[in-house]
Amino acid sequence: MKSTITTAALFAMMCTSGAMVPNSIPALQTWISSNGGSIHPSVCAKQAGDMQGVGLFVKEGKSVRRGEVMVSIPPKLHLSYEKVVGKDLNTLIDKEVPAEKWDVKLALALLSVASSASAAEGQQWGPYLESLPQTLNNLPIFYKGAALKEKEETYPGISSEVVGRAALLKTVSSSLANAHACLEGLSVRRLAWAYGIATSRSVRLDKKRDGLLLPFVDFANHDFEPNAQIRRSGSSSPSAELVAQRDLSASEQITICYGNLGNQELLLNYGFEITGNKFDK
C-alpha cells in the first residue's frame, strides 16, 4: 500500500456507483481488525444489487443471533470533522462554512485526509478511502439538467435545493482552493464527491453531535423495518457497534433505518426512492 493516497489518485479509480475497487473489502477488514475493531465471522460485505451498491449480509450457511455484535468500530476509526481536521485548517473551514452545514465540513475532512501531506495519516485511512465508491451518479447533485427537470415534476422544489447545495459547494471550493496544503487543488467536482459520501454514508452516534463516517458499518443499506441498529458502546470514548435486532438467517441482508424520511429527502441525500413510502408527502 502506498504511504499517501491523494484525492487525484482516488478520482483516477473510476468505477460504477457503489462498486468496489478490487480487493478493497478484505483489506478494509484487515485494517479494522488491526486497529482494534471486529467483524462477526458470519458477516460479509458484497454487491447487493445494481441500484443498492455494496451491502452487508449474513454469509451462506451461517446465522447471527439477536443481540450479537456484528461489527465494532473503535473511536480511532471514526472519521469526523472534529477528529481529523487540524486547528489551522479548522479555522479556515469554520470561516467559510456555516455552522449548521456539518455535512460540508465532513466532506472537507474526508478530502483533507485523502490529500494529506502526512504519510502517516494517508496510510492510516488508506484502506477506508479505497473502499469508497468513486462515482455517485444516483445523487441528484450529479444529475444532468433533463434528469433533474424530470424529478422536479414529482418533487416540486428539488431543483432549487440541488442548485442551492451546488452553489454552496462552489463558493466553498473557490474560497478554500489552495488555502491549505490538505486542500490543494480543491475543485467543485471533488468537493461534490466528498459531500455525496458525507450525506449518503454518515451516521450519528448521538443526536446532539454531527454525523461521522464509520468504515464497514456504512455498507449497511436502508429498511424502514431494519434487522440491525447502530449503538454506542462505552461512555467516555465509545466504540460504534452494529447489533442484530433479531435472529438473522443465512444470506439475509443486514439493514438499518436511515430515518423516517420521505422520498425527496431519501433521493437528495442517499440517491434512491421507495415505492409506497409511507413517510412520503
DAHUHU-V504383 format. One record per residue. N is the residue number from 1. RES is the residue in three letters. PSI is psi in degrees with one decimal (NA if undefined). D_CENTER is the distance of its C-alpha to the mean C-alpha in Angstrom with 2 decimals. Layout:
N | RES | PSI | D_CENTER
N | RES | PSI | D_CENTER
//
This chain:
1 | MET | 137.8 | 22.15
2 | LYS | 150.8 | 22.56
3 | SER | -27.2 | 22.63
4 | THR | 133.4 | 20.51
5 | ILE | 114.9 | 17.81
6 | THR | 160.4 | 18.11
7 | THR | -39.2 | 15.95
8 | ALA | -39.7 | 18.78
9 | ALA | -38.2 | 18.60
10 | LEU | -43.5 | 14.96
11 | PHE | -19.1 | 16.00
12 | ALA | -23.5 | 19.05
13 | MET | 61.0 | 17.22
14 | MET | 130.5 | 17.00
15 | CYS | 172.8 | 16.40
16 | THR | 156.4 | 15.96
17 | SER | 123.8 | 12.86
18 | GLY | -13.0 | 11.04
19 | ALA | 158.7 | 13.75
20 | MET | 146.1 | 13.70
21 | VAL | 135.0 | 15.69
22 | PRO | 135.0 | 18.84
23 | ASN | 8.5 | 19.07
24 | SER | -30.3 | 15.55
25 | ILE | -49.7 | 15.12
26 | PRO | -39.9 | 18.43
27 | ALA | -38.3 | 17.79
28 | LEU | -42.1 | 14.52
29 | GLN | -43.2 | 16.59
30 | THR | -42.5 | 19.41
31 | TRP | -43.5 | 17.44
32 | ILE | -46.5 | 16.17
33 | SER | -40.7 | 19.77
34 | SER | -13.6 | 21.38
35 | ASN | 20.2 | 19.56
36 | GLY | 5.8 | 20.75
37 | GLY | -179.8 | 18.14
38 | SER | 149.5 | 19.15
39 | ILE | 126.5 | 18.36
40 | HIS | 136.1 | 21.06
41 | PRO | -15.5 | 23.37
42 | SER | 3.6 | 23.25
43 | VAL | 140.6 | 19.50
44 | CYS | 162.4 | 17.92
45 | ALA | 133.9 | 14.97
46 | LYS | 172.6 | 16.27
47 | GLN | 127.1 | 16.23
48 | ALA | -18.4 | 16.36
49 | GLY | 164.8 | 17.95
50 | ASP | -37.0 | 18.09
51 | MET | -18.2 | 16.18
52 | GLN | -17.5 | 13.73
53 | GLY | -144.9 | 12.50
54 | VAL | 145.4 | 12.08
55 | GLY | 172.8 | 12.75
56 | LEU | 139.4 | 14.35
57 | PHE | 156.8 | 18.13
58 | VAL | 135.5 | 21.32
59 | LYS | 155.6 | 23.30
60 | GLU | 135.3 | 26.49
61 | GLY | 4.0 | 29.43
62 | LYS | 174.3 | 27.43
63 | SER | 165.1 | 26.66
64 | VAL | 135.7 | 24.96
65 | ARG | 151.5 | 26.88
66 | ARG | 135.1 | 25.94
67 | GLY | -11.0 | 24.79
68 | GLU | 142.2 | 23.76
69 | VAL | 117.2 | 20.75
70 | MET | -33.1 | 18.69
71 | VAL | 137.0 | 16.07
72 | SER | 123.1 | 16.61
73 | ILE | 116.6 | 14.47
74 | PRO | 160.2 | 16.80
75 | PRO | -33.8 | 16.31
76 | LYS | -16.8 | 16.59
77 | LEU | 16.2 | 13.26
78 | HIS | 114.2 | 11.35
79 | LEU | 107.7 | 9.77
80 | SER | 162.1 | 10.96
81 | TYR | -46.3 | 13.07
82 | GLU | -30.4 | 16.20
83 | LYS | -39.7 | 15.78
84 | VAL | -11.8 | 15.39
85 | VAL | 123.3 | 17.16
86 | GLY | 165.4 | 20.92
87 | LYS | -42.2 | 23.54
88 | ASP | -41.6 | 24.85
89 | LEU | -37.1 | 21.57
90 | ASN | -41.2 | 20.67
91 | THR | -41.7 | 24.00
92 | LEU | -44.8 | 23.36
93 | ILE | -44.4 | 20.00
94 | ASP | -27.2 | 21.42
95 | LYS | -32.2 | 24.33
96 | GLU | -22.4 | 22.51
97 | VAL | 125.9 | 19.62
98 | PRO | 144.3 | 20.69
99 | ALA | -36.4 | 19.99
100 | GLU | -10.7 | 18.34
101 | LYS | 60.4 | 15.72
102 | TRP | -29.0 | 13.35
103 | ASP | -35.1 | 10.35
104 | VAL | -39.6 | 12.43
105 | LYS | -38.8 | 13.22
106 | LEU | -38.3 | 9.76
107 | ALA | -43.5 | 9.45
108 | LEU | -34.5 | 12.88
109 | ALA | -42.2 | 12.18
110 | LEU | -43.8 | 9.74
111 | LEU | -33.9 | 12.60
112 | SER | -35.5 | 15.20
113 | VAL | -44.7 | 14.11
114 | ALA | -32.4 | 14.02
115 | SER | 6.1 | 17.36
116 | SER | 134.8 | 18.87
117 | ALA | -9.6 | 22.60
118 | SER | 118.6 | 22.65
119 | ALA | -38.9 | 23.04
120 | ALA | -42.5 | 22.22
121 | GLU | -39.0 | 18.85
122 | GLY | -40.4 | 17.98
123 | GLN | -35.3 | 19.09
124 | GLN | -46.1 | 17.26
125 | TRP | 0.4 | 13.70
126 | GLY | -51.8 | 14.89
127 | PRO | -34.3 | 14.11
128 | TYR | -44.0 | 10.39
129 | LEU | -38.1 | 10.36
130 | GLU | -16.6 | 12.53
131 | SER | -8.5 | 10.40
132 | LEU | 143.6 | 7.81
133 | PRO | 141.3 | 9.31
134 | GLN | -6.0 | 11.57
135 | THR | 142.0 | 12.63
136 | LEU | 50.3 | 11.17
137 | ASN | -12.4 | 14.68
138 | ASN | -12.1 | 14.09
139 | LEU | 135.0 | 12.84
140 | PRO | -27.0 | 16.10
141 | ILE | -15.1 | 15.55
142 | PHE | 3.5 | 16.27
143 | TYR | 150.1 | 19.17
144 | LYS | 165.0 | 22.69
145 | GLY | -45.0 | 25.28
146 | ALA | -40.9 | 26.89
147 | ALA | -39.3 | 23.79
148 | LEU | -39.4 | 22.84
149 | LYS | -37.5 | 26.50
150 | GLU | -41.2 | 26.56
151 | LYS | -28.7 | 23.73
152 | GLU | -29.7 | 25.65
153 | GLU | -32.8 | 28.45
154 | THR | -39.7 | 26.40
155 | TYR | 83.5 | 24.39
156 | PRO | 131.0 | 26.69
157 | GLY | -12.1 | 24.99
158 | ILE | -33.1 | 21.71
159 | SER | -43.9 | 23.05
160 | SER | -34.2 | 23.82
161 | GLU | -44.3 | 20.38
162 | VAL | -44.0 | 18.86
163 | VAL | -40.8 | 21.69
164 | GLY | -43.1 | 21.16
165 | ARG | -43.4 | 17.50
166 | ALA | -38.8 | 18.60
167 | ALA | -41.4 | 21.56
168 | LEU | -44.2 | 19.69
169 | LEU | -37.8 | 17.46
170 | LYS | -43.8 | 20.75
171 | THR | -45.5 | 22.54
172 | VAL | -44.5 | 20.07
173 | SER | -37.7 | 19.88
174 | SER | -38.5 | 23.68
175 | SER | -34.7 | 24.26
176 | LEU | -10.6 | 22.14
177 | ALA | 122.6 | 22.76
178 | ASN | 14.0 | 24.80
179 | ALA | -15.7 | 25.10
180 | HIS | 149.4 | 23.71
181 | ALA | -35.1 | 23.58
182 | CYS | -15.6 | 19.83
183 | LEU | 21.7 | 19.36
184 | GLU | 130.0 | 22.30
185 | GLY | 16.1 | 22.33
186 | LEU | 130.8 | 19.41
187 | SER | 163.5 | 19.50
188 | VAL | -37.9 | 18.27
189 | ARG | -44.5 | 16.78
190 | ARG | -42.1 | 14.71
191 | LEU | -38.0 | 13.63
192 | ALA | -39.9 | 12.87
193 | TRP | -49.2 | 10.57
194 | ALA | -36.3 | 8.65
195 | TYR | -40.1 | 9.00
196 | GLY | -40.2 | 7.71
197 | ILE | -44.6 | 4.29
198 | ALA | -43.3 | 4.94
199 | THR | -33.5 | 6.70
200 | SER | -16.2 | 5.31
201 | ARG | -7.2 | 2.55
202 | SER | 155.6 | 4.68
203 | VAL | 163.8 | 8.08
204 | ARG | 124.8 | 11.55
205 | LEU | -18.2 | 14.03
206 | ASP | 130.7 | 16.70
207 | LYS | -24.6 | 17.45
208 | LYS | -7.2 | 19.07
209 | ARG | 156.7 | 16.20
210 | ASP | 165.6 | 13.30
211 | GLY | 157.6 | 9.67
212 | LEU | 169.7 | 8.06
213 | LEU | 130.9 | 5.54
214 | LEU | 105.1 | 7.53
215 | PRO | 141.1 | 8.24
216 | PHE | -46.6 | 9.73
217 | VAL | -34.2 | 9.42
218 | ASP | 4.3 | 6.00
219 | PHE | -17.9 | 8.41
220 | ALA | 127.9 | 10.44
221 | ASN | 172.0 | 11.40
222 | HIS | 146.5 | 13.13
223 | ASP | 138.4 | 16.82
224 | PHE | -18.5 | 19.04
225 | GLU | 74.2 | 21.01
226 | PRO | 160.0 | 18.58
227 | ASN | 6.3 | 20.04
228 | ALA | 162.1 | 17.74
229 | GLN | 156.3 | 16.41
230 | ILE | 133.1 | 14.50
231 | ARG | 160.0 | 17.07
232 | ARG | 143.4 | 18.10
233 | SER | 108.2 | 20.77
234 | GLY | 173.7 | 23.15
235 | SER | -62.2 | 23.94
236 | SER | -43.8 | 24.21
237 | SER | 76.8 | 21.30
238 | PRO | 144.0 | 19.50
239 | SER | 163.5 | 17.47
240 | ALA | 128.7 | 14.76
241 | GLU | 139.6 | 16.18
242 | LEU | 116.0 | 15.42
243 | VAL | 138.7 | 18.93
244 | ALA | 130.1 | 20.89
245 | GLN | -12.7 | 22.49
246 | ARG | 174.7 | 25.19
247 | ASP | 136.5 | 26.62
248 | LEU | 137.0 | 24.59
249 | SER | 172.0 | 26.55
250 | ALA | 136.7 | 26.31
251 | SER | 4.5 | 23.79
252 | GLU | 138.5 | 22.23
253 | GLN | 139.8 | 18.60
254 | ILE | 123.1 | 16.74
255 | THR | 155.5 | 15.15
256 | ILE | 168.9 | 13.97
257 | CYS | 124.1 | 14.63
258 | TYR | -11.3 | 12.15
259 | GLY | 162.2 | 15.37
260 | ASN | 78.2 | 18.71
261 | LEU | 144.0 | 17.64
262 | GLY | 168.9 | 19.79
263 | ASN | -33.2 | 19.01
264 | GLN | -43.3 | 18.84
265 | GLU | -38.2 | 15.97
266 | LEU | -41.8 | 14.17
267 | LEU | -46.0 | 14.91
268 | LEU | -45.0 | 14.05
269 | ASN | -25.7 | 10.54
270 | TYR | -16.4 | 9.62
271 | GLY | 20.8 | 12.31
272 | PHE | 163.2 | 14.74
273 | GLU | 157.8 | 17.92
274 | ILE | 120.7 | 19.90
275 | THR | 130.3 | 23.63
276 | GLY | 24.1 | 25.72
277 | ASN | 116.9 | 22.98
278 | LYS | -12.1 | 25.13
279 | PHE | 4.4 | 23.10
280 | ASP | 139.9 | 23.56
281 | LYS | NA | 25.94
//
